[in-house]
Amino acid sequence: MPGAVWVIAEQWRGGLSEVTYELLALGRQIADDRGAALEAVLLGSGVVGLAESLGLADRVLYADSPAFAEPVGEVGSRALAALATERKPTVVLVPITNVSWDLVGLLPARLGVPLVNFCMDVAAVGDGLEARCLVFGGKMEVRAVPESEPVVIGVLPGARRADAGRSTKRPEVEPVAAPAPETCGVRLLGYEEPEAGDIDITQQEVLVSVGRGLQGQANLDLAEELAELLGGAVSASRPAVDMGWLPMTRQVGKSGMLVKPKLYIALGISGAPEHVEGMKDAALIVAVNTDPGAPIFNVAHYGVAEDLLEFVPVLIDKVKEHKS
Ligand SMILES: Cc1cc2nc3c(=O)[nH]c(=O)nc-3n(C[C@H](O)[C@H](O)[C@H](O)COP(=O)(O)OP(=O)(O)OC[C@H]3O[C@@H](n4cnc5c(N)ncnc54)[C@H](O)[C@@H]3O)c2cc1C
């Protein structure tokens, strides 16, 4: 029997993140196609209940220690590397998120094994694997074949539906001892929560989101007017926030907020994976972009290949006309 497929389960503040279930669904498929076992590996403090909920895995290995309460990459990667050296999985799937980001790099480095990163999908092909990955910030897609195993694979959120990774089955659960160093060069001091006071974009039903294509803060009025007419708020891509057009609380994406409005209008946003990760589950996505090949059109339900500075004033007039 080939070595196990591992899914590194991601927990934070007492809960498992959705991406854990997405990876379980992906890992299940790979494991079944190879005739291998699927094992979930969970580090945390007081996590036996969480371990038992990972029913799609054949077995859940969990290491319980206060040292694993917070996701510190230095700590987690040492523990996981020690476990992997002992158990010898052949494929290790790690989610690419803010929480697990450090593990994606540190774990293969500690194990001295290859990393295939930014993968949207992975399939068992013959005796090996083939991965579909994004490169150049999502502008291109490549197919990558790991030439040797074990291999660590960084998987982007959205590779599978989370629902497909849930199961009411009770997995075999095994407590394992993993080294939990008290000092490792990095100490988490705490979290800085965003200041209250600004609009909560996660609660809006309509978002008009602006990107670098807006071309300047002076044009923000256009987005504000459209958002107000539609009863929503203005959100932004990271560059729009980095340039100081809007506060950090309005940022959508990997390092911003996860939003699921009824309507998401993306103005001058290219659709980089880090942005799409935060808005792809909006019920209706409309994108306005001068570049007909912009990746945002891959997730948009309606696309307008026009200059937003010309299109939005016309749209505003049409909405006003419709309202009156
Ligand atoms: C670890 C990490 C985390 C990240 N987190 C986030 C995140 O949380 N959120 C996020 O958004 N990004 C994030 N990024 C950055 C991300 O990779 C992209 O760089 C960013 O999303 C691009 O923003 P943009 O689409 O506004 O700009 P660009 O990629 O520069 O795109 C601008 C778009 O505007 C179009 N355009 C130009 N002029 C016009 C016009 N007049 N009318 C219409 N369209 C026009 C262009 O064709 C282009 O497609 C992250 C990156 C990393 C590495």
The ligand as an SDF file (V2000), in Angstrom:
LIG
                    3D

 53 58  0  0  0  0  0  0  0  0999 V2000
    0.3070   37.1610    0.5190 C   0  0  0  0  0  0  0  0  0  0  0  0
   -0.5210   38.0760   -0.3330 C   0  0  0  0  0  0  0  0  0  0  0  0
   -1.7440   38.4940    0.1400 C   0  0  0  0  0  0  0  0  0  0  0  0
   -2.5300   39.3280   -0.6550 C   0  0  0  0  0  0  0  0  0  0  0  0
   -3.7510   39.7000   -0.1790 N   0  0  0  0  0  0  0  0  0  0  0  0
   -4.5660   40.4150   -0.9780 C   0  0  0  0  0  0  0  0  0  0  0  0
   -5.8790   40.7540   -0.5500 C   0  0  0  0  0  0  0  0  0  0  0  0
   -6.3060   40.4460    0.5670 O   0  0  0  0  0  0  0  0  0  0  0  0
   -6.6590   41.4460   -1.3990 N   0  0  0  0  0  0  0  0  0  0  0  0
   -6.2490   41.8370   -2.6490 C   0  0  0  0  0  0  0  0  0  0  0  0
   -7.0300   42.4640   -3.3700 O   0  0  0  0  0  0  0  0  0  0  0  0
   -5.0130   41.5520   -3.0570 N   0  0  0  0  0  0  0  0  0  0  0  0
   -4.1530   40.8660   -2.2510 C   0  0  0  0  0  0  0  0  0  0  0  0
   -2.9010   40.5930   -2.6760 N   0  0  0  0  0  0  0  0  0  0  0  0
   -2.4150   41.2510   -3.9040 C   0  0  0  0  0  0  0  0  0  0  0  0
   -2.8610   40.5480   -5.1660 C   0  0  0  0  0  0  0  0  0  0  0  0
   -1.8940   39.5760   -5.5320 O   0  0  0  0  0  0  0  0  0  0  0  0
   -2.9580   41.5430   -6.3380 C   0  0  0  0  0  0  0  0  0  0  0  0
   -1.7340   42.2120   -6.5040 O   0  0  0  0  0  0  0  0  0  0  0  0
   -4.0700   42.5800   -6.1590 C   0  0  0  0  0  0  0  0  0  0  0  0
   -5.2900   41.9530   -5.8400 O   0  0  0  0  0  0  0  0  0  0  0  0
   -4.2290   43.3740   -7.4290 C   0  0  0  0  0  0  0  0  0  0  0  0
   -5.1100   44.4320   -7.1890 O   0  0  0  0  0  0  0  0  0  0  0  0
   -5.8860   45.1500   -8.3700 P   0  0  0  0  0  0  0  0  0  0  0  0
   -6.6810   44.1440   -9.0970 O   0  0  0  0  0  0  0  0  0  0  0  0
   -6.5830   46.3170   -7.7960 O   0  0  0  0  0  0  0  0  0  0  0  0
   -4.6820   45.7320   -9.2650 O   0  0  0  0  0  0  0  0  0  0  0  0
   -4.1000   45.2350  -10.6400 P   0  0  0  0  0  0  0  0  0  0  0  0
   -3.7290   43.8070  -10.6080 O   0  0  0  0  0  0  0  0  0  0  0  0
   -3.0490   46.2250  -11.0070 O   0  0  0  0  0  0  0  0  0  0  0  0
   -5.3200   45.3700  -11.6640 O   0  0  0  0  0  0  0  0  0  0  0  0
   -5.8930   46.5620  -12.0730 C   0  0  0  0  0  0  0  0  0  0  0  0
   -6.9140   46.2060  -13.1300 C   0  0  0  0  0  0  0  0  0  0  0  0
   -7.6060   47.3730  -13.5250 O   0  0  0  0  0  0  0  0  0  0  0  0
   -7.8350   47.3150  -14.9110 C   0  0  0  0  0  0  0  0  0  0  0  0
   -8.0080   48.6960  -15.3510 N   0  0  0  0  0  0  0  0  0  0  0  0
   -7.0570   49.6610  -15.4790 C   0  0  0  0  0  0  0  0  0  0  0  0
   -7.6360   50.8250  -15.8580 N   0  0  0  0  0  0  0  0  0  0  0  0
   -8.9640   50.5830  -15.9390 C   0  0  0  0  0  0  0  0  0  0  0  0
  -10.0860   51.3920  -16.2580 C   0  0  0  0  0  0  0  0  0  0  0  0
   -9.9560   52.6950  -16.5480 N   0  0  0  0  0  0  0  0  0  0  0  0
  -11.3190   50.8170  -16.2640 N   0  0  0  0  0  0  0  0  0  0  0  0
  -11.4780   49.5090  -15.9800 C   0  0  0  0  0  0  0  0  0  0  0  0
  -10.4460   48.6970  -15.6660 N   0  0  0  0  0  0  0  0  0  0  0  0
   -9.2150   49.2380  -15.6250 C   0  0  0  0  0  0  0  0  0  0  0  0
   -6.6160   46.6300  -15.4860 C   0  0  0  0  0  0  0  0  0  0  0  0
   -6.9120   46.0220  -16.7340 O   0  0  0  0  0  0  0  0  0  0  0  0
   -6.3020   45.6140  -14.4040 C   0  0  0  0  0  0  0  0  0  0  0  0
   -6.9100   44.3620  -14.6830 O   0  0  0  0  0  0  0  0  0  0  0  0
   -2.0860   39.7580   -1.9160 C   0  0  0  0  0  0  0  0  0  0  0  0
   -0.8410   39.3310   -2.3820 C   0  0  0  0  0  0  0  0  0  0  0  0
   -0.0760   38.5000   -1.6140 C   0  0  0  0  0  0  0  0  0  0  0  0
    1.2390   38.0310   -2.1560 C   0  0  0  0  0  0  0  0  0  0  0  0
  1  2  1  0
  2  3  1  0
  2 52  2  0
  3  4  2  0
  4  5  1  0
  4 50  1  0
  5  6  2  0
  6  7  1  0
  6 13  1  0
  7  8  2  0
  7  9  1  0
  9 10  1  0
 10 11  2  0
 10 12  1  0
 12 13  2  0
 13 14  1  0
 14 15  1  0
 14 50  1  0
 15 16  1  0
 16 17  1  0
 16 18  1  0
 18 19  1  0
 18 20  1  0
 20 21  1  0
 20 22  1  0
 22 23  1  0
 23 24  1  0
 24 25  2  0
 24 26  1  0
 24 27  1  0
 27 28  1  0
 28 29  2  0
 28 30  1  0
 28 31  1  0
 31 32  1  0
 32 33  1  0
 33 34  1  0
 33 48  1  0
 34 35  1  0
 35 36  1  0
 35 46  1  0
 36 37  1  0
 36 45  1  0
 37 38  2  0
 38 39  1  0
 39 40  1  0
 39 45  2  0
 40 41  1  0
 40 42  2  0
 42 43  1  0
 43 44  2  0
 44 45  1  0
 46 47  1  0
 46 48  1  0
 48 49  1  0
 50 51  2  0
 51 52  1  0
 52 53  1  0
M  END
$$$$
